[in-house]
């Protein structure tokens, strides 16, 4: 009975002893330094990898770029790569029936074991042949050794890039492993792919260390080609048809798979290099959403990310960098017109928000250009802008206080050239993120009857400034949607292609595909909704009081708001109630007055311009907008235009008034309005300042003019300090546009004489 127990124990001890012998042997081989060969030249490495010199130099450049940008620290598992304690060694391995198996363990432990076996050889410090022979003799299967070797190689990317000779060491080691028995199975169905090379390709596909994966794939491809050559030689020397020919065909199929993988890995490396690049340190406040790190890429991740995965990845990077959408276009122009290239310095101030960011722009443009060349379909500029637009609005939705994200989203949307894509993205944005918030903002503003204060705005989960920007963006979004609807009649929808190397992608439908599936909008309904948005924006932008936005619309108009923009709704008919027309006209007059006041304030306070206070305005012309709204609200446009001119003169901005005068249709009515304004100015100069000369002049004026001037109220003017010669110019303009039979013509003549006398 005792002997029975001892038999098992004996076997256990014998197995452990064999492992200990192996440990000692490997330690000994690691400690024996060998005579190092001279470092391989670039030409040697190119030959080894079966690359033309130009292709090899391109590979070197790609790796160099990657190294420069990839400054992230990688996990180092152990200081001494070839040292592993006996205890750990025995824990990792099990010996059974003359075969050594590796237990399930953590990635770090797996790399540590691979390091102990292979690192010295990969550095060229110990004999590759001896270590491979020792491991094979001990009972390791080539598959396990290949797995350990690849895990080590892929985790040591930083070290490998600093040791170009490690590539030739890997080549030697892979050749030796491939020649071991049962590495490439002779009984394998040779019409398909060798599981041995498939194992290696799978490791490369899954790796997030793109440079190490690309180098190992080049080595795998070269060793495969070497084996094809030897099989071919054997085939021709034996001139035998049969199994050899079949294995040659199978290896040829493997070669095609290697070529595909090499293209995918190169693409992945170029993309990863771009994602690591960044503009110089920014000084303006950055949202916490922009500081979350981007995940690393692998071929597997890209193949599972769907058709839009590549553009989506770049869009996430654009969001983190937050540069102008025009940078994406500039890189595209560099690609298409390298011959007539203007220096980038000329453009930088346009594209970046801060001058110190310029330093990183040249590199970014170069890397973007390379990515465009690599992905002509996936990173087509419209596709990229669509994904960027979507990324920004998704991030804005997480934090609506960051109004700049929504503004950026619409900037990208406006850069989309194809109207079908633009229409679809805009409509999806509206339905997914905008309409619900807009609805609650509308009812809040209607309830309080004015621009709500910050505390009330927060009920719609935004501050008052964020809500103002939000409403401006809603207006811009709908305007873009209307323009896209018109333009889409004049162009074809794009054909969405995929690069040959990526046709096997699977995963979610791309945002552009979804955009192209959207139904066409109902133009009058969108226009109706646009008017409401502009009304709301004006109320918030100018802090207007005593305005209920929904009171500007009848019941049909109110019911049509916030409905599906592709549906047909009952909209207000041509006949409008006179009371409602009056309310609409009062509102538009208020908007114009507030716009001129804001313009005047901004010209006075040069230190804080309107642009700085309202960066989302982007040169919005409120008086023109009010005239456009008048047309939609069935208010005579000329009434609004005339009021604008009068307001400009009231604020003493006569030079702008003269320009706006040209836009007015009924100049006679405007002239009689401006006559009163000129009279108020003169009344202030003569009656309110009351100088001796003024009193004398007043006594000399015709009685009718004198009575008329006394009836004037200069307090109605916003600016009374206007030089008399400027007023003289105004009266001349009035006279020019009043017919001689006009009731006030003689009054205007007298007024000219009076003004000239004063001046």
Protein Blocks (a to p, Z undefined) as FASTA:
>chain_A
ZZmmmmmmmmmmmmmmmmmmmmmmmmmmmmmccdddddddfklmmmmnopafklmmmmmm
mmmmmmmmmmcccddfbfblmbccfklmmmmpcceehiacdddddfklmmmmmmmmmmmm
mnopacfklmmmmmmmnopafklmmmmmmmmmmmmmmmmmmmmmlmmmmmmmmmmmmmpg
hklgcklcfkbccfklmmmmmmmmmpcblklmmmmmmmmmmmmmmmmmmmmmmmmmnopa
hjkmmmmmmmmmmmmmmmmmmmmmmmmmmmmmmmmpccdddfbdcdfklmpccddddfkl
mmmnojmlmmmmmmmmmmmnopafklmmmmmmmmmmmmlcccfklmmmmmpmbfklmmmm
mmmmmmmmmmmmmmmmlmgfklmmmmmmmmmmmmmmmmmmlmmlmmmmmmmmmmpmblml
mmmmmmmmmmmmmmmmmmmmmmmmmmnopacdfklmmmnopafklmmmmmmmmmmmmmmm
mmmmmmmmmpccddddddfklmmpgcdddfklmmmmpccddfklmmmmmmmmmmmmmmmm
nopghiafklmpcfklmmmgopafkbccddddfbdcfklmmmmmmmmmmmmmmmmmmmmm
mmmmmmlcfklmmmmnnopafklmmmmmmmmnopafklmmmmmmmmmmmnopamlmmmmm
mmpmblmlmmmmmmmmmmmmmmmmmmmnopaklmmmmmmpcfklmmmmmmpcfklpmblb
bcfklmmmmmmmmmmmpcfklmklmmmmmmmmmmmmmZZ
